[in-house]
């Protein structure tokens, strides 16, 4: 049986052809830094980050829509923390709070229904960002709203699904040799959806947890597969990910949401990569106008968020990194969001 | 992408559970899972998204034991 020291030795001594492995998920990017994994493995194995930062890939028109509600009388916007500082066309939500916008942090979308029930004279609007991991939470909130007949809640959604983005990456970034699949998205989706990708593009897709040992085991697995000409899906986050995923979560998501095209900053519009509230009442009544929010602001000249998001460059290869662009003065969302690669690289640099 | 944290189920009532995160107790929606008291659940955005089957140490042992399986003759 292999142990962790053998895995580390193998990866440190690796002298095969240079490999590029994508860590799709922002939380993995952070975990890789926290664990110091890059220093444990050969330079010939390059880890690059992917589009797994929901805030980073959300265009400005979504922020503008949410900001509009925050500035509207008798409306309160509820959002996760990251979204507060991401710039829209007229500044971020945090900036707008200074001009009278009503935007509050939420820990869970369920709070929207609780607050709406307690304050019937206000409309609560949820900035519903996320991937497959969070979609079921929004679905639960909608179900709660419907069952309690709470009508003063709206959801403006920027929900995206990972597999279409991975397809885009495989088509447009063929130099990526293997994928560290997102851990918590996979809790919901299961490992099955990666199968067709592994088969069509002949690359390994391996699901990782978030401890150093999880991630090292996955990198080892991917490298071994490549060396042996294999291209398979493997689940190495067994505690939490089942082949079939979380069926209840998948069912409730499907009950309230349907797929549609979505605009990903850095990638463009991808068909069927977004989730939108179903239109028939009463579900459709909870939609705050989520379709067609495709327009983006022009990122400042020199900003290379788009390239960072698809793994063409690492954050430290952007000329603005840690110079003009820093968390205190961010140019692009990758530096702002907790799961943005640039912010993570910045906070972890020596 | 999605930060989720494991916590221990302390009590259950309808669709909610009191979950203990190393001393910090929070109410969590358990509509997506079927946990028992004493089990660990993975919590994201106030909702439990999965029941953790084994403890972390057991899981890592299992992962490493299986790493070489595909390469055995």
Interface residues (C-beta under 8 A of the other chain):
Chain A: X1 X2 X3 X4 X7 X24 X25 X26 X27 X28 X52 X53 X54 X80 X107 X108 X109 X110 X111 X130 X131 X133 X134 X136 X137 X140 X143 X162 X182 X184 X185 X187 X188 X209 X211 X213 X214 X217 X220 X221 X224 X228 X230 X232 X236 X238 X239 X240 X241 X246 X248 X249 X252 X339
Chain B: X1 X2 X3 X4 X29 X31 X32 X33 X42 X44 X45 X46 X47 X49 X50 X52 X53 X54 X56 X59 X60 X62 X63 X64 X65 X67 X68 X70 X71
